Every structure is written in C-alpha cells, then in structure tokens.
Amino acid sequence: MTGKTSSKIVPLVDFDADYLSGRSYVLGVDEAGRGALAGPVCAAAVLLGADFYADAKLLENFRKLDDSKRMTESERKEIFCVMENLRSAGRIDFQAAFAGVEEIERLNILGATKLAMERAIGAINERANLLLKENSYAATLFGEGQADLSKSLLLIDGNPLRKFRFRHIAVVKGDSKSFAIAAASVVAKVSRDAYMAELSERYPNFDFAKHKGYGTALHLQNLMLYGPSEVHRKSFLKKLRAQPISNPQAELF
C-alpha cells in the first residue's frame, strides 16, 4: 500500500494485499440474516483490484469501514453510497444476492446461505470474467490445495464450506480482518435491511424495518399477537416454543 491511509483500515488492506501476488483481484464474501426469524438471507461479493488497494486517496473514503456489526446504520449507508459511486465509475464491483424463506426451509440455513453466496459470486465471476475455479473443496487460510489460476482469490468469512461451488479461502472473523470481506459485510447488511424495510410495508404488524426480522422483544410480542406471516421461517420459530400453549396464536412459544 502506498501513501498515507487511515490507520484503522491499514490492517484490513494489508491482509488482502498478502493474497494479491500474481492475481489481479481479491473477491470478498460475507452474509447477513442467518440468525433472523423472518425474511431471506443475503450474501454479498465485493471485487477489488490491485490498483484500488494502492490508491491511498481512494482508501480514505473507507476510513469508517469495519465489520458491519460494529458500524452504525448511518456509517454503513455512507460506505455503501461510496461503493455505489465507485462501481458506477468502474473502480470496483459488487453484487448482493438472496436466498428466500422457502429455500431456507428446504435447504436449511447453511444450504441457503451457500446458495446466496454462489449467486453473488457467480454474477461477479461472469461479469468480470474471473475464471474462478470450481470444485467442492475449500482451500485453507494458508493456501494449500490444488493450483488455482483464476484472476481473483476468493475470501469468504467464516469456516470452510463443504460442497461449495467455488474454490475459496475461509477466514474466521474475516469481516474484522479483510477489507474485501468487511466491505461485503456492509453490502449484505445494507441490502438486506432495505429488503426488510420493504417487507415492513407489506406486513405492517411486524415492524420489520425496526428489528429486521431478528428475535427482539418487539418481534416476539408481535408474533404472539398476530402469529407468523408467510415470510417467517417456520423451522426457526419451532425452536422458540418452550411448550404447547392452548392459544393458537401463541403456540410458537
């Protein structure tokens, strides 16, 4: 990295720089909404080139970037707006993709999360002609495994994913280590929050815009009053039921 850059993001940039050797890009992936009781899971992929990481002035626009869970809503929206402008200028690319409630119920949350990730990665891979290697085995953090001649290294937050379409490097707590993954965490969170705000208009009894489908006291109270909607994850609600209750609207709990 050249020039002066905010000290907060230097470790994030340096982490990714270690994987740029011999490649043109780093592709970071993260998700949002795995633990929610309602709504889809969202995954995002962010593609950053070597020239991006070398531009200290450009990186200064991301001085507030962090794991999205440690950012305020206004900070996330600010970073997302910067990213949209840079994508329009052709400096970066990113893609958000969803797996819906029916897919979560059919595949379980891990399977649906992988599906959303594959959709986001696949869109970037095709658009940027990255030639990402496809197989069923994850590489390790230290790069062991079969040779991969793609134009980008794929970094995914979390543990290695088995039976996953794309060869990848799993980075535990990657949203606090990798610039590309942290950026992906923001895209996933902002994109899913926007979707949940739309659902809030369709289902006004549930205040989805406030709690984004997570199991807050307000959400649980609304479930007790109105019962589940078609966008609730029925398999998740079953886990909340402590014992059968005679009131049909309260049987979830």
QUIJOTA-V648779 format. One record per pair of residues at least 12 apart in sequence whose C-alpha atoms are under 10 Angstrom apart, sorted by the first residue. I is the first residue (numbers start at 1). GAP is how many residues later the second one is. Records with the same first field share a line. If there is no record, write none. Layout:
I=GAP  GAP
This chain:
1=12  13  16  49  50  51  52  53  54  55  58
2=51  52  53  54  55
3=51  52  53  54
4=51  52  53  55  56
5=50  51  52  53  54  55  56  57  58
6=50  51  53  54  55  56  57  58
7=53  56
8=54  55  56  57  58
9=50  51  53  54  55  56  57  167  168  169  170
10=49  53  168  169
11=165  166  167  168
12=53  54  162  163  164  165  166  167  168  169  170
13=39  40  41  46  164  165  166  167
14=39  163  164  165
15=159  162  163  164  165
16=12  32  34  37  137  139  161  162  163  164  165
17=33  36  37  161  162
19=124  133  134  135  136
20=29  30  33  131  132  133
21=29  132
22=127  128  129  130  131
23=26  27  126  127  128  129  130
24=24  25  26  27  106  126  127  128  129
25=21  22  23  24  25  26  27  28  67  105  125  126  127  128  129
26=20  21  22  23  24  27  125  126  127  128  129  152  153  154  155
27=18  19  20  21  22  66  67  94  97  98  103  124  125  126  127  128  129  141  152  153  154  157
28=16  17  18  19  20  66  93  124  125  126  127  128  129  140  141  146  147  150  151  152  153  154  155  156  157
29=14  15  16  17  18  65  66  67  88  89  91  92  125  126  127  128  129  139  141  145  146  151  152  153  154  155  156  158  159
30=12  13  14  15  16  66  83  87  90  125  126  127  128  144  145  150  151  152  153  154  155  156  157  158  159
31=12  13  14  65  66  67  82  83  85  86  125  126  127  144  150  153  154  155  156  157  158  161
32=12  36  37  66  81  152  153  154  155  156  157  158  159  160  161
33=65  76  80  155  156  159  160  179  180  181
34=70  75  76  78  79  180
35=74  178  179  180  201
36=175  176  177  178  179  180  196  197  200
37=64  175  176  177  178  179  182  183  191  194  195  196  197  198  199  200  203
38=62  63  158  161  168  170  174  175  176  177  181  190  191  192  193  194  195  196  198  199
39=59  60  61  62  63  65  153  156  157  160  169  173  174  175  191  192  193  194
40=57  58  59  60  61  62  63  64  69  72  73  76  152  155  156  173  191  192  193
41=56  57  58  59  60  62  63  68  69  71  72  73  74  75  76  147  148  151
42=54  55  56  57  58  70  71  73  74  75  78  143  145  146  147  148  149  150  151  153
43=52  53  54  55  56  69  70  71  72  73  74  75  76  77  78  141  142  144  145  146  148  149
44=50  51  52  53  54  72  73  74  75  76  77  137  139  140  141  142  143  144  145  147  148
45=48  49  50  51  52  72  73  74  75  76  77  78  79  80  109  110  111  135  136  138  139  140  142  143
46=37  46  47  48  49  50  74  75  78  108  109  133  134  135  136  137  138  139  140  141  142
47=40  44  45  46  47  48  74  77  78  81  105  106  107  133  134  136  137
48=43  44  45  46  104  131  132  135
49=42  43  44  102  103
51=40
52=39  40
53=126
58=24  28  33
61=17  18  21  22
62=13  16  17  18  20  21  117  121
63=16
64=12  14  15
65=13  14  15  110  111  114  117  118  120  121
66=13  109  110  111  112  113  115  116  117  119  120
67=106  107  108  109  110  111  112  114  115  116  117  118  119
68=107  108  113  114  115  116  117  118  119  120  121  122
69=106  107  113  116  117  120
70=106
71=115
73=113  116  117  120
75=111
76=107  109  110  111  113  114
77=109  110  112  113  114
78=108
79=104  107  108  111
80=103  104  106  107  108  109  110  111
81=106
83=100  103  104
84=103
93=31  34  35
94=26  27  29  30  89  90  93
95=22  24  25  26  27  28  29  89  92  93  96
96=20  21  23  24  25  27  28  88  91  92  93  94  95  96
97=16  18  19  20  21  22  23  24  25  26  91  94  95
98=14  15  17  18  19  20  21  22  90  93  94  97
99=12  13  14  15  16  17  18  20
100=12  13  16  131  133
101=129  130  131  132  133
102=128  129  130  131  132
103=12  13
104=129  130  131  132
105=128  129  130  131
106=129
108=127  128
109=124  126  127
110=51
111=50  52  53
114=47  48  49  50  51
115=49  50
117=39  47  48  49
118=46  47  48
121=33  44  45
122=43  44
125=25  26  27
128=23  24
129=21  22  23
130=19  20  21  22  23
131=17  18  19  20  21
132=16  17  18  19  20  21  22  33  34  35  36
133=13  14  15  16  17  18  19  20  21  32  33  34  35
134=14  30  31  32  33  34
135=27  28  29  30  31  32  33
136=25  26  27  28  29  30  31  32
137=23  24  25  26  27  28  29  30  31  32
138=21  22  23  24  25  26  27  28  29  30  31  32
139=15  16  21  22  28  29  30  31
140=19  20  28  29  30  31
141=14  18  19  27  28  29  30  31
142=27  28
143=25  26
144=25
145=22
146=21
148=19  20
153=14  15  16
154=12  13  14  15  16  26  27
155=12  13  14  15  16  19  23  25  26
156=12  13  14  15  16  17  18  19  22  24  25  28
157=12  13  14  15  16  17  18  19  20  21  24  25  27  28
158=12  13  14  15  16  17
159=12  13  14  15
160=12
189=23
192=20
193=15  16  17  18  19  20
194=15  18
195=13  14  17
196=12  13  14  15  16  17
197=12  13  14  15
199=13  14  32
200=12  13
203=26  27  28
205=14  17  18  20  21  24
206=12  13  14  15  16  17  19  20  21  22  23
207=12  15
213=18  19  20
215=22  25
220=17  20  32  33
221=29
223=14  26  27  28  29  30
224=23  24  25  26  27  28  29
225=24  25
226=22  23  24
227=21  22  23  24  25
228=21  22  24
234=18
236=16
237=14  15  16
238=13  14  15
239=13  14
240=12  13
241=12
